[in-house]
């Protein structure tokens, strides 16, 4: 294996990881922002009020996107195995 192939494999793994993490992070960002605005409006500063909805949204997002994520990982694994010498 030459250096270009190794760098390309590492780049592809990082891109795949970013695509897998992006939807969950985006949903957590939106839910956290909405809850923070609600907390600021009601002046309730309890940390668990922000934590529980974010965790719930992350779990729901993971469950909904599980088939897509698994297919993406299977495609990446097949590409990795077929491209390695």
C-alpha positions in Angstrom: 0.0 0.0 0.0 1.4 3.3 -1.0 1.0 6.6 0.8 -1.6 8.0 -1.5 -3.9 5.0 -0.9 -3.5 5.3 2.9 -4.3 9.0 2.9 -7.3 8.4 0.7 -8.6 5.7 3.0 -8.1 7.9 6.1 -9.9 10.8 4.3 -12.8 8.6 3.3 -13.1 7.3 6.9 -13.2 10.8 8.3 -15.8 12.0 5.7 -18.0 8.9 6.5 -17.7 9.6 10.2 -18.7 13.2 9.6 -21.8 12.2 7.6 -22.8 9.8 10.3 -22.5 12.3 13.1 -23.9 15.3 11.4 -27.7 14.6 11.6 -27.5 13.7 15.3 -25.4 16.8 16.1 -27.7 19.0 14.1 -30.8 17.8 15.9 -29.1 18.1 19.3 -28.1 21.7 18.3 -31.7 22.6 17.4 -33.3 21.1 20.4 -30.7 22.6 22.7 -31.3 26.0 21.2 -35.1 25.8 21.5 -34.9 24.6 25.1 -32.4 27.4 25.9 -34.7 30.0 24.5 -37.6 28.5 26.5 -35.4 28.5 29.6 -34.5 32.1 29.1 -38.1 33.1 28.6 -39.3 31.3 31.7 -36.2 31.9 33.8 -35.9 28.2 34.8 -32.2 27.5 35.0 -32.3 23.8 35.8 -29.6 21.8 33.9 -31.7 18.7 33.5 -34.3 20.7 31.6 -31.8 21.1 28.8 -30.2 17.7 29.0 -33.2 15.4 28.9 -34.7 16.7 25.7 -31.4 16.7 23.9 -30.7 13.1 24.9 -34.2 12.0 23.9 -33.9 13.8 20.5 -30.5 12.2 19.9 -31.8 8.7 20.7 -34.9 9.2 18.5 -32.7 10.5 15.6 -30.3 7.6 16.0 -33.2 5.1 15.8 -34.8 6.8 12.8 -31.5 7.0 10.9 -30.2 3.6 11.9 -30.9 1.9 8.5 -29.2 4.8 6.6 -26.2 4.7 8.9 -25.8 1.0 8.7 -26.0 1.1 4.9 -23.4 3.8 4.8 -21.1 1.8 7.0 -21.6 -1.3 5.0 -20.8 0.6 1.8 -17.7 2.1 3.3 -16.5 -1.3 4.6 -17.1 -2.9 1.1 -15.2 -0.1 -0.5 -12.4 -0.4 2.1 -12.0 -4.2 1.6 -12.2 -4.0 -2.2 -9.6 -1.1 -2.5 -7.0 -2.6 -0.1 -4.3 -4.6 -1.8 
